[in-house]
Amino acid sequence: MEQITPLEAFRLILRGIHPDNPALAEQITSRDWFFEMQLTPPFEGTPAAADATAATEALNLLYSHVTYSRIILRGVLDREPIDINPSDQAIGDLNIWELTLDCSLPGLQPRIYRNVRCIKASVIKVAAPVTGKRRGLAPKSFWPHVKTYVFNLLNEHGAPTADDPELPDQAALERKVTNLCERKGWKAAESTIRSRVVSYLLDWTKARQGGR
């Protein structure tokens, strides 16, 4: 299947949501474009302001589509390019300029996919011109991805224990989940996170005990 870079995927999405200025996509060649817009914001109501809003929305849409695996990624983790697991796409930080997806967990060895590419057909599917209805796409539940994240942490650390500075207690695990949700833009109340963590700890413990 044909592959394109994440930057090219961003440009396809931008053209789809901002047909008024199709040339804009090619003008954005680095993150400096966004930095300059933040330093000197264009006047509201001007074409430049519309460009800035559309570019930011396109970038956020790209990240969202990657998080929920609507856009399929491939990358190199060890030696050969592989399809990136949806759970890794959910928790990873995509850098479209450096072609990386960072799935590293706190306190563990770095885990970074490099030379990341997008499957073009999956990008085209989400990059068609956007109507008012399409902007309201309902996100899939992020909790399965959070559960995978928690299980990965527990598999590496074991159950929370006072002699583990990274995971001394349940509250530390809750904070890690809160940080993940904030980083990914997932909305969850503190009480909900706590109840989910308790449930995931029980599920992980049962799995370690062979389902007993």
N, C-alpha and C positions, 0 to 999 in steps of 0.2 A: 504493500500500500504506500502511496505517495506520502512523503513527510515534509513538513515545513518547520521553520524555526518558530519559537514562541513569539518573537517580534513580528514575524509575518502573520501569525495568527491574530495578534493584537491589531494589525493593520486591516485585516479582513473584517474583523468585528467593528472597527472604527468606521470603515466605509459603509457598513450596513446600517449603523445608527446615525451617521452624520453625512448623508448624501449631498448636503449643501456645499461641502468643501472636500471633494474627493482627493485633492492634492495634499491635504493635511497629513494623511497617513505616511507619505514618503518624506515629509519634513521632520518627522520625529525619528531621530536616529540614535538617541541616547537618553539616559535619565536626566541629563542636563536640561532638556526641554521642559520637563516638569518642575525642576528646581527654579528655572528662570520665571516660570509662570507664578510660582509661589512667592518669589522675591518681588516681582513687579506684576501684581494681578491686573489683568485688563479691566477697563471700565465696564460695568454691568450694562447689558443691552447691546454691546458692540459685537461684530463678527468674531473678534479675538476672544471675547468672553464665551461665546457659543463654542468656539473651538476648544477652549480649555475645559469646559464642562463635558463636552463629548469625549475628549481624550481620556479624562479621568474616569468617566463612566465605562468606556471601552476597556480600560485596564482592569477596573473592578469586575466587569463581566467576565473577562478572561480568567481572572483568579477564581471567580465563583464557578465557572464551567469546569475548570480543572479540579477544584475541590470536590465537586460532585460527579466527577468522571464523565461529564457530558463531552468534554474534550479528552481524547485518549493520548497519553504520553508514552514515549519510549526514551530510554536513556542508558548510560553506561554506569553500572554500580561497581563491577569488578573489572572485567575485560571486554565482554561483548555487550552490544546493545540488547536490551530486553524490554518487554512491555512492563510499564510501571504499575504496580499493584494499586487498586483503588484506595486501599487504606493508606498507602504512602502518599498518594495524591491528596488525600483528605487532610493530612497533618503537615505535609511538606510546604516549604516556602519556595515558590517559584521565582527565579531571577531571570527575566526575559533577556537581559543584557549580557549576562554571563553564561546563559544556557545551563543553569543548574537548578536542581530541586533538592533543597536541604531538608532531610527527614531526621536529623540528629535529635536524640533525646537528651535532656539535661543530665550531666554527670556520666555520660557514656561516650564511647568512641564515635567520632563524626561518621555520619551515614549520608553521603551526598551523591545523587545521580548527576552525572556530567554529560555534556554534549546532548542535552535534552532536545527532543523534537516532538512535534504534534502530528498526529495522523490527520492529514488534510481533510479527508471526507468528514471527520467528526467536527472540524472547525467550520466547514462550509455549512453544515447542518444547523449550527447555532448562530452563524454570522449573516444569515439572510436579513434583508431590510426589516427593521423592527417596527411592529405596529404597537398601538397602545396596549393591546391584549398581551402581546408577547413580553412586554416589559414586566408583566405581573407573574412570570413563571414562578410557580411555587417551589421552593427548595426542598430537596429530599431531607429526611431526618438525618441529623449529624450524629445522633447518639451511637449508632453502630461504629462510627469512626472513633468516637471517644472511647468506647469499650475496647477497641483494638489498641488504642494508645495506652490505656490503663493496663491491659494485659501485657503489652510489650514491656512497660516499666516494671511490672511485677515479675515477669519472667527473668529480667536482668537483675533486679534487686532482691527478689523475694518479698515476703510480706513486710510491711513497715515494722521497723525495729529501732529502738533507741540508739543502737550503735552504728546506724547507717545515717551519716550526715545529710544525704540526699533525700532519704525517705524515712525519717524517724518516727512518724506517726500518720494516722489517717488524715489529719489536717494538712500535712505536707502534700499528700496525694491530691486532696481537694484543691489546694492552691495551684498545683501543676495543671489540673484540669481547667481551673478558672483561667489561668494564663493562656492555655491553648485556645479556649473559647474566645477570649478577648482578641488574641492574635488573628484568629480566623473570622472574627465578626459574628460568632454564633451567640445568640442571646439565651441565657439561662440564669434563673434565680439561684441564689446561694443555697437555699433549701433543696432545690431540685438537684443541684450538683452533689450535695451531701448524700441525698438518698440514692442517687445513681452510683456514687462511689461505694457506698455500703453494699449495694446489690452486686456490683462488679467484683468486689472483694470476696463476697460469698461464692459467686460463680467461679472465680479463679481458684479458690480454695477447694471447692468440690471437684473441679477438673484435675487439680494436682493429686487429689485423693482417689482418682479413678471413678468419680461420680457417686461415691458412697455418701 
